[in-house]
Amino acid sequence: MRDAQDTRGQERLAERFEEHRGQLAAVAYRMLGSLAEAEDAVQEAWLRLGRSGGDGIDNLGAWLTTVTGRICLNLLRSRTARREEPMTEGFDTFVPDPVLRSLPRADPEQEALHTDSVGIALLVVLETLEPAERLAFVLHDMFAVPFDDIAPIVERTPAATRQLASRARRRVRDASPAVEPDLARQRRAVEAFLAASRAGDFEALVSVLHPDVVLRADAGALARGVAASKVVRGARTVATGAFHFRHLAPLARVVLVNGAVGTVAVSEGRPVSVTYVTVADGLVTGLYILSDPERLARLDLSGLET
């Protein structure tokens, strides 16, 4: 009898956990920029909940969010310990894991972006923050967690935690590129870029790029620091760099990448590159290219229509 009660109790706890899984995954993804690590963090939160049995937890959602934040903070600190600086010379090419889905069939102007979408460009900026700053900003500014709840995680007072978030907010504001919110305008710029790439028309490619455009290419950990993984700036320089990937243009299709119009190049059913694009005033201001084979192989393509 007791075993049956314990089983039902565990099943109920699992059901309650599943109600919060989506938010926990969103928190972990913003904290880590890695879908695989985010999944691991959520699973660890479940294990900790299971060990606690849920006893004495009045607000399960808040408890799970703070536990997930603590797990992610530890992972970020571990990363930082393996690097001399949060963003080293080689690591500044990092492009976070993208989330892909098909473009809406309806008029793109009527498409509301997913509430859980977060741009790759923002994730790249978040990667430059110190772990405690990132936690304070993500939990408070993105998920409205009170500073009183965040403070124990970062081992600071609420006032000091507020300062962490404020400092992070300024850095995010100063470093984040302007983004065109209209999907139709984004699509026109991306398709013009693709057309110029497919035609091998260098001057046409330059014409769709903002003068201060930035290209960030991440070919994987083994390639970072060499020509295949780089950050380059300026329209003509970026156009030259984009030509490195022009052989992928015929394979590319326009999709939504983290809620913005971008591209995925697929060969034999497998993604070989994903490009997140930022657009402003009809021009491409940023290209974030992921071509790391290991990470691409783990991408979920179920959101793309065949």
C-alpha positions as CSV (number, residue, x, y, z in Angstrom):
1,M,0.0,0.0,0.0
2,R,2.8,2.4,1.0
3,D,4.7,1.5,-2.2
4,A,1.6,2.4,-4.3
5,Q,1.3,5.7,-2.5
6,D,4.9,6.5,-3.0
7,T,4.6,5.7,-6.7
8,R,1.6,7.9,-7.1
9,G,3.4,10.7,-5.2
10,Q,6.4,10.4,-7.5
11,E,4.1,10.4,-10.6
12,R,2.3,13.5,-9.3
13,L,5.7,15.2,-8.7
14,A,6.8,14.4,-12.2
15,E,3.6,15.8,-13.6
16,R,4.1,19.0,-11.7
17,F,7.7,19.2,-12.9
18,E,6.6,18.9,-16.5
19,E,4.3,21.9,-16.1
20,H,7.5,24.0,-15.5
21,R,9.9,22.2,-17.9
22,G,9.4,24.8,-20.7
23,Q,10.3,27.7,-18.6
24,L,13.3,25.9,-17.0
25,A,14.6,25.1,-20.5
26,A,14.2,28.7,-21.5
27,V,16.1,29.9,-18.4
28,A,18.9,27.4,-19.0
29,Y,19.2,28.2,-22.7
30,R,19.6,31.9,-22.0
31,M,22.1,31.2,-19.3
32,L,24.2,28.7,-21.3
33,G,23.6,29.3,-25.0
34,S,23.8,25.5,-25.5
35,L,20.7,23.4,-26.0
36,A,22.4,20.2,-24.9
37,E,23.7,21.8,-21.7
38,A,20.4,23.4,-21.1
39,E,18.7,20.0,-21.3
40,D,21.3,18.6,-18.9
41,A,20.6,21.5,-16.4
42,V,16.9,20.8,-16.5
43,Q,17.4,17.1,-15.9
44,E,19.6,17.9,-12.9
45,A,16.9,20.2,-11.5
46,W,14.5,17.2,-11.8
47,L,16.9,15.0,-10.0
48,R,17.3,17.5,-7.2
49,L,13.5,17.8,-6.9
50,G,13.2,14.0,-6.8
51,R,15.7,13.9,-4.0
52,S,13.9,16.5,-2.0
53,G,10.5,14.8,-2.6
54,G,8.9,18.3,-3.0
55,D,8.4,18.5,0.8
56,G,8.1,22.0,2.1
57,I,8.1,23.7,-1.4
58,D,5.3,26.3,-1.4
59,N,6.0,27.7,-4.9
60,L,7.4,24.9,-7.1
61,G,8.0,27.1,-10.1
62,A,10.0,29.6,-8.2
63,W,12.0,26.8,-6.5
64,L,12.8,25.1,-9.8
65,T,13.8,28.3,-11.5
66,T,16.2,29.3,-8.8
67,V,17.6,25.7,-8.6
68,T,18.1,25.7,-12.4
69,G,19.8,29.1,-12.2
70,R,22.2,27.8,-9.6
71,I,23.0,24.8,-11.7
72,C,23.7,27.0,-14.7
73,L,25.8,29.4,-12.6
74,N,28.0,26.6,-11.6
75,L,28.4,25.5,-15.2
76,L,29.3,29.0,-16.3
77,R,31.9,29.3,-13.5
78,S,33.4,26.1,-14.6
79,R,33.6,27.4,-18.1
80,T,35.3,30.6,-16.9
81,A,37.8,28.6,-14.8
82,R,38.9,26.8,-18.1
83,R,39.5,30.2,-19.7
84,E,41.7,33.1,-18.7
85,E,38.9,35.6,-19.6
86,P,35.2,35.3,-20.2
87,M,35.8,35.8,-24.0
88,T,39.3,35.0,-25.1
89,E,40.8,35.6,-28.6
90,G,39.7,32.2,-29.9
91,F,36.5,32.0,-28.0
92,D,35.1,35.2,-29.4
93,T,33.9,33.4,-32.4
94,F,31.4,31.4,-30.4
95,V,27.9,31.2,-31.9
96,P,25.3,29.8,-29.6
97,D,23.1,26.8,-30.5
98,P,20.3,28.0,-32.8
99,V,16.6,27.1,-32.6
100,L,15.1,26.5,-36.1
101,R,11.6,26.5,-37.4
102,S,9.8,27.2,-40.7
103,L,8.7,30.6,-41.8
104,P,5.0,31.2,-41.2
105,R,2.7,30.4,-44.0
106,A,0.6,33.5,-43.2
107,D,1.7,37.0,-43.9
108,P,4.9,37.5,-42.0
109,E,3.8,40.9,-40.8
110,Q,1.1,39.1,-38.9
111,E,3.4,36.7,-37.3
112,A,4.0,37.2,-33.6
113,L,7.5,36.0,-32.6
114,H,7.5,33.2,-30.0
115,T,7.6,34.6,-26.5
116,D,10.4,32.1,-25.8
117,S,12.5,33.4,-28.7
118,V,15.8,35.0,-27.9
119,G,18.1,36.2,-30.6
120,I,21.5,34.7,-31.2
121,A,23.0,38.2,-31.2
122,L,21.7,38.7,-27.6
123,L,23.1,35.3,-26.5
124,V,26.5,36.3,-27.9
125,V,26.4,39.5,-25.8
126,L,25.3,37.5,-22.7
127,E,28.4,35.3,-23.3
128,T,30.6,38.3,-22.5
129,L,29.0,38.8,-19.0
130,E,30.5,37.5,-15.9
131,P,28.5,34.4,-14.6
132,A,26.9,36.3,-11.7
133,E,26.0,39.2,-13.9
134,R,24.4,36.9,-16.5
135,L,22.4,35.1,-13.8
136,A,21.1,38.3,-12.3
137,F,20.2,39.8,-15.7
138,V,18.5,36.6,-17.1
139,L,16.5,35.8,-14.0
140,H,15.4,39.3,-13.1
141,D,15.1,41.0,-16.5
142,M,13.9,38.1,-18.5
143,F,11.9,36.0,-16.0
144,A,11.0,38.6,-13.3
145,V,12.6,36.7,-10.5
146,P,12.9,39.1,-7.5
147,F,16.4,40.2,-6.4
148,D,15.7,38.8,-2.9
149,D,15.5,35.3,-4.5
150,I,18.5,35.8,-6.7
151,A,20.8,37.1,-4.0
152,P,21.4,33.8,-2.2
153,I,22.3,32.1,-5.5
154,V,25.1,34.6,-6.2
155,E,26.0,35.0,-2.5
156,R,25.4,38.8,-2.4
157,T,23.0,41.1,-0.8
158,P,19.8,42.0,-2.8
159,A,21.2,45.5,-3.3
160,A,24.5,44.2,-4.7
161,T,22.5,41.7,-6.9
162,R,20.5,44.7,-8.2
163,Q,23.8,46.3,-9.2
164,L,24.9,43.2,-11.0
165,A,21.8,43.2,-13.1
166,S,22.1,47.0,-13.7
167,R,25.7,46.6,-14.9
168,A,24.7,43.7,-17.2
169,R,21.8,45.6,-18.5
170,R,24.0,48.5,-19.6
171,R,26.5,46.1,-21.3
172,V,23.7,44.4,-23.1
173,R,22.1,47.7,-24.2
174,D,25.5,49.0,-25.4
175,A,26.6,45.9,-27.3
176,S,23.3,44.6,-28.8
177,P,22.8,45.5,-32.4
178,A,19.6,47.2,-33.6
179,V,17.2,44.6,-35.0
180,E,14.4,45.0,-37.6
181,P,11.3,43.6,-36.0
182,D,9.4,43.2,-39.3
183,L,9.8,39.6,-40.6
184,A,8.9,40.6,-44.2
185,R,11.7,43.2,-44.3
186,Q,14.1,40.8,-42.7
187,R,13.2,38.3,-45.4
188,R,13.8,40.7,-48.3
189,A,17.3,41.5,-47.0
190,V,18.2,37.8,-46.4
191,E,16.9,36.8,-49.8
192,A,18.9,39.6,-51.5
193,F,22.0,38.4,-49.7
194,L,21.3,34.8,-50.8
195,A,20.7,35.9,-54.4
196,A,24.0,37.8,-54.5
197,S,25.8,34.8,-53.0
198,R,24.3,32.4,-55.4
199,A,25.2,34.6,-58.4
200,G,28.7,35.2,-57.1
201,D,28.1,38.9,-57.5
202,F,30.5,40.6,-55.0
203,E,29.3,44.1,-55.5
204,A,25.7,43.1,-55.1
205,L,26.6,41.4,-51.9
206,V,28.4,44.5,-50.6
207,S,25.3,46.6,-51.5
208,V,23.0,44.6,-49.1
209,L,25.5,44.8,-46.2
210,H,25.6,47.7,-43.7
211,P,29.0,49.5,-43.8
212,D,29.6,48.3,-40.2
213,V,28.3,44.8,-40.7
214,V,29.9,42.0,-38.5
215,L,30.4,38.4,-39.6
216,R,31.0,35.9,-36.8
217,A,31.8,32.3,-38.0
218,D,32.0,29.4,-35.6
219,A,33.4,26.2,-37.1
220,G,33.9,24.4,-33.8
221,A,36.3,24.1,-30.9
222,L,39.1,22.5,-33.0
223,A,38.9,25.2,-35.6
224,R,38.7,28.3,-33.4
225,G,41.5,30.7,-33.9
226,V,42.1,29.7,-37.5
227,A,40.6,31.2,-40.7
228,A,37.5,29.0,-40.6
229,S,36.5,30.6,-37.2
230,K,36.6,34.3,-37.1
231,V,35.0,37.7,-36.5
232,V,35.3,40.2,-39.3
233,R,33.9,43.7,-39.8
234,G,33.0,46.1,-42.6
235,A,31.0,45.5,-45.7
236,R,33.8,44.6,-48.2
237,T,35.7,42.5,-45.7
238,V,32.5,40.7,-44.6
239,A,31.6,40.2,-48.3
240,T,35.0,38.6,-48.8
241,G,34.5,36.4,-45.8
242,A,30.9,35.4,-46.9
243,F,32.4,34.2,-50.1
244,H,34.1,31.5,-48.1
245,F,30.6,30.1,-47.5
246,R,29.1,30.8,-51.0
247,H,29.3,27.1,-52.0
248,L,26.6,26.6,-49.4
249,A,24.3,29.2,-50.9
250,P,22.6,26.8,-53.3
251,L,21.8,24.5,-50.4
252,A,20.4,27.2,-48.2
253,R,16.8,27.8,-47.4
254,V,15.2,30.7,-45.6
255,V,13.9,29.7,-42.1
256,L,13.4,31.3,-38.7
257,V,16.5,31.1,-36.6
258,N,15.7,32.1,-33.0
259,G,12.6,34.0,-34.1
260,A,14.4,36.0,-36.9
261,V,14.8,35.3,-40.6
262,G,18.0,33.4,-41.3
263,T,19.1,30.4,-43.3
264,V,19.9,26.7,-42.9
265,A,22.0,24.8,-45.5
266,V,21.1,21.2,-45.7
267,S,23.0,18.4,-47.6
268,E,21.7,14.8,-47.7
269,G,19.3,15.6,-44.9
270,R,21.9,17.0,-42.6
271,P,22.5,20.7,-41.7
272,V,25.9,21.9,-42.8
273,S,25.5,25.5,-41.7
274,V,23.0,27.8,-40.0
275,T,23.1,31.6,-40.3
276,Y,21.4,34.0,-38.0
277,V,21.0,37.4,-39.6
278,T,20.4,40.8,-38.1
279,V,18.8,43.5,-40.3
280,A,18.3,47.2,-39.8
281,D,17.1,49.8,-42.4
282,G,16.9,47.1,-45.0
283,L,20.6,46.2,-44.7
284,V,22.3,43.2,-43.2
285,T,24.1,44.3,-40.0
286,G,25.2,40.9,-38.7
287,L,25.8,37.4,-39.8
288,Y,26.3,34.7,-37.2
289,I,27.3,31.4,-38.9
290,L,27.5,28.1,-37.2
291,S,29.3,25.4,-39.1
292,D,30.6,23.2,-36.3
293,P,29.7,19.7,-37.5
294,E,29.3,18.2,-34.0
295,R,26.9,20.8,-32.8
296,L,25.0,20.9,-36.1
297,A,24.5,17.1,-35.9
298,R,22.6,17.6,-32.6
299,L,20.2,20.2,-33.9
300,D,16.5,19.5,-33.8
301,L,15.1,19.9,-37.3
302,S,11.6,18.9,-36.3
303,G,10.3,22.5,-36.5
304,L,11.2,22.6,-40.2
305,E,8.6,21.6,-42.8
306,T,10.0,19.2,-45.5
